[in-house]
Amino acid sequence: MNFIFISPQFPKTYWNFCDRLKNKGVCVLGIGDTPYDELDDHVKNSLQEYYRVDNMENYEEMFRAVAFFSFRYGKIDWIESNNEYWLTQDARLRTDFNITSGYQNKEVMEIRSKSKMKKYYKKAGIPCARYHMVSTMEEGLAFIDEVEDLEGIELKYPVIVKPDMGVGAAKTYRLANRKEVKAFYDQKPNIPYIMEEFISGRIISYDGIMNSKKEIIFDTSHIFPTPIMDIVNTQDHMVYYSAKKIDPKLRKMGRKAVRAFPGGSRFFHFEFFQLLEDKEGLGQIGDYVGLEVNMRPPGGYTTDMMNFANNADIYTIWADMIIKDHTDFKTEDVRPYVCIFVSRRDNREYVHSHEEILMRYQQHIVMQERMPEALSDAMGNQMYTANFVEEKDAYAFASFVQEMKEK
C-alpha cells in the first residue's frame, strides 16, 4: 500500500500517523514545505521518502509531487492530511489521480460548507440553528425579524455571522444590535457568509474514527466551556477537556450524524450545542443541537489528549482502520481520566509561574508545549495538558494555571 501523508510535520505530533502506518508495512510518503534538513528526526524516520514543495498552497507544485511519487512507487492508494485546512486540496488531488479512498471534489464541499451541513443534520433528525445566506442588509434584518417572530417575541439580538467555508472560528462574529449589523455589512469580506440565530449553549463534541462501513471503532467526547468564537475575538483563555463518560443522548445523536453525512474511513469531529435554556423549535434545556462537523481529527493536540484520557494509541487505531478496517482496541465506557487542555497568553501576567505549575502538578501534567504561531490565536501561547481522575480537580488545575495578577 502506498500512502501519501500531506504535511506530516505539522502539527508536530502528526508524524505518529505516519509512524504507525510504516510499522505495519505501509509505504508512507510525505509532502510538505519544510526543508528536509529541518524536519524532526521522528518525521524523517516515519517516512519512506519526503518531497519538499516551496508552497503547499500552490496546487501545481502539489500535483507534481504526487505525480513524482506515482511514477516512482506506482499506484497511490491513499492521500490524507487529517487537517481541515487541506481537506479541499486533498480531495482535488484524489480526484485528479483517481484515488477513491477518500472525499472527491464534489463530495468535500458537502462537509466544508456550514450551510450544506444543515441538510445532513436534518436527514439525521438533529435540530440545528435556523440560518440565512448573507446577501443584503435588508434581507439580513428580515431574517432576524422572521426568526424572532417564529418564537413569538420581539426582535432580539444577538445573531452569529461566519464564513460559510471558514476554518475554525476565524472571522466569526456575534452581532448584538442593528448598529453592529450595519458595521458588519459595511466591512464584510468578499466571501460567502452565513447568518444564524444565536443559541445559548455549551459546545460538546462527539469525536472518533469510523471505518468504511461507518461503524464506530473508537469514540470520545470533549467539552468546551467557552466558545472558540469568543476566545478568538476576545483573546480569552482556552480550556477544554475530555469527558470521562459520553452522554448516551450525545452518543446516539452523534452516531445518527455519522450515518447521515457522506464519507467513511476517517476521523470525525461533530460539534453540538447543549442547550442552557429552552429554545422553541430546537429543544429544552440539556438537549443537543447540531452546530458543525469536521471530517478530520479535532484540532491542535487533541489526538494526544485522546491517548492520555483513554490509555490508548489513537494513531494505531487509525492505522488499523486504514489497513484492516477495524481495530482490536476496546474503549472502556468510563474513561480512566479527565484530560484537560489549559493555555496561557504571553500578554497576560499570572500569579503562578511556569515553574510553579510544573512543580505543583508534575504528577498530572502529561504534555506542555509552546503553541505554534498558526494555532496560538485560537489556543494561546503556552499550553499544559494534564490528567485527573475527577473533573473537579481538572477545573482546579485550570484555575491555578490561569489565575491572573490584579491590575
Beta strands, then each sheet from edge to edge (+ up, - down):
strand 1: 2-6
strand 2: 27-32
strand 3: 49-52
strand 4: 78-80
strand 5: 131-133
strand 6: 159-163
strand 7: 173-175
strand 8: 193-197
strand 9: 201-210
strand 10: 216-224
strand 11: 239-242
strand 12: 266-275
strand 13: 288-294
strand 14: 338-344
strand 15: 365-370
strand 16: 382-388
sheet 1: 3+ 2+ 1+ 4+
sheet 2: 5+ 8- 6+ 7-
sheet 3: 13+ 12- 9+ 10- 11+ 14- 16+ 15-
end
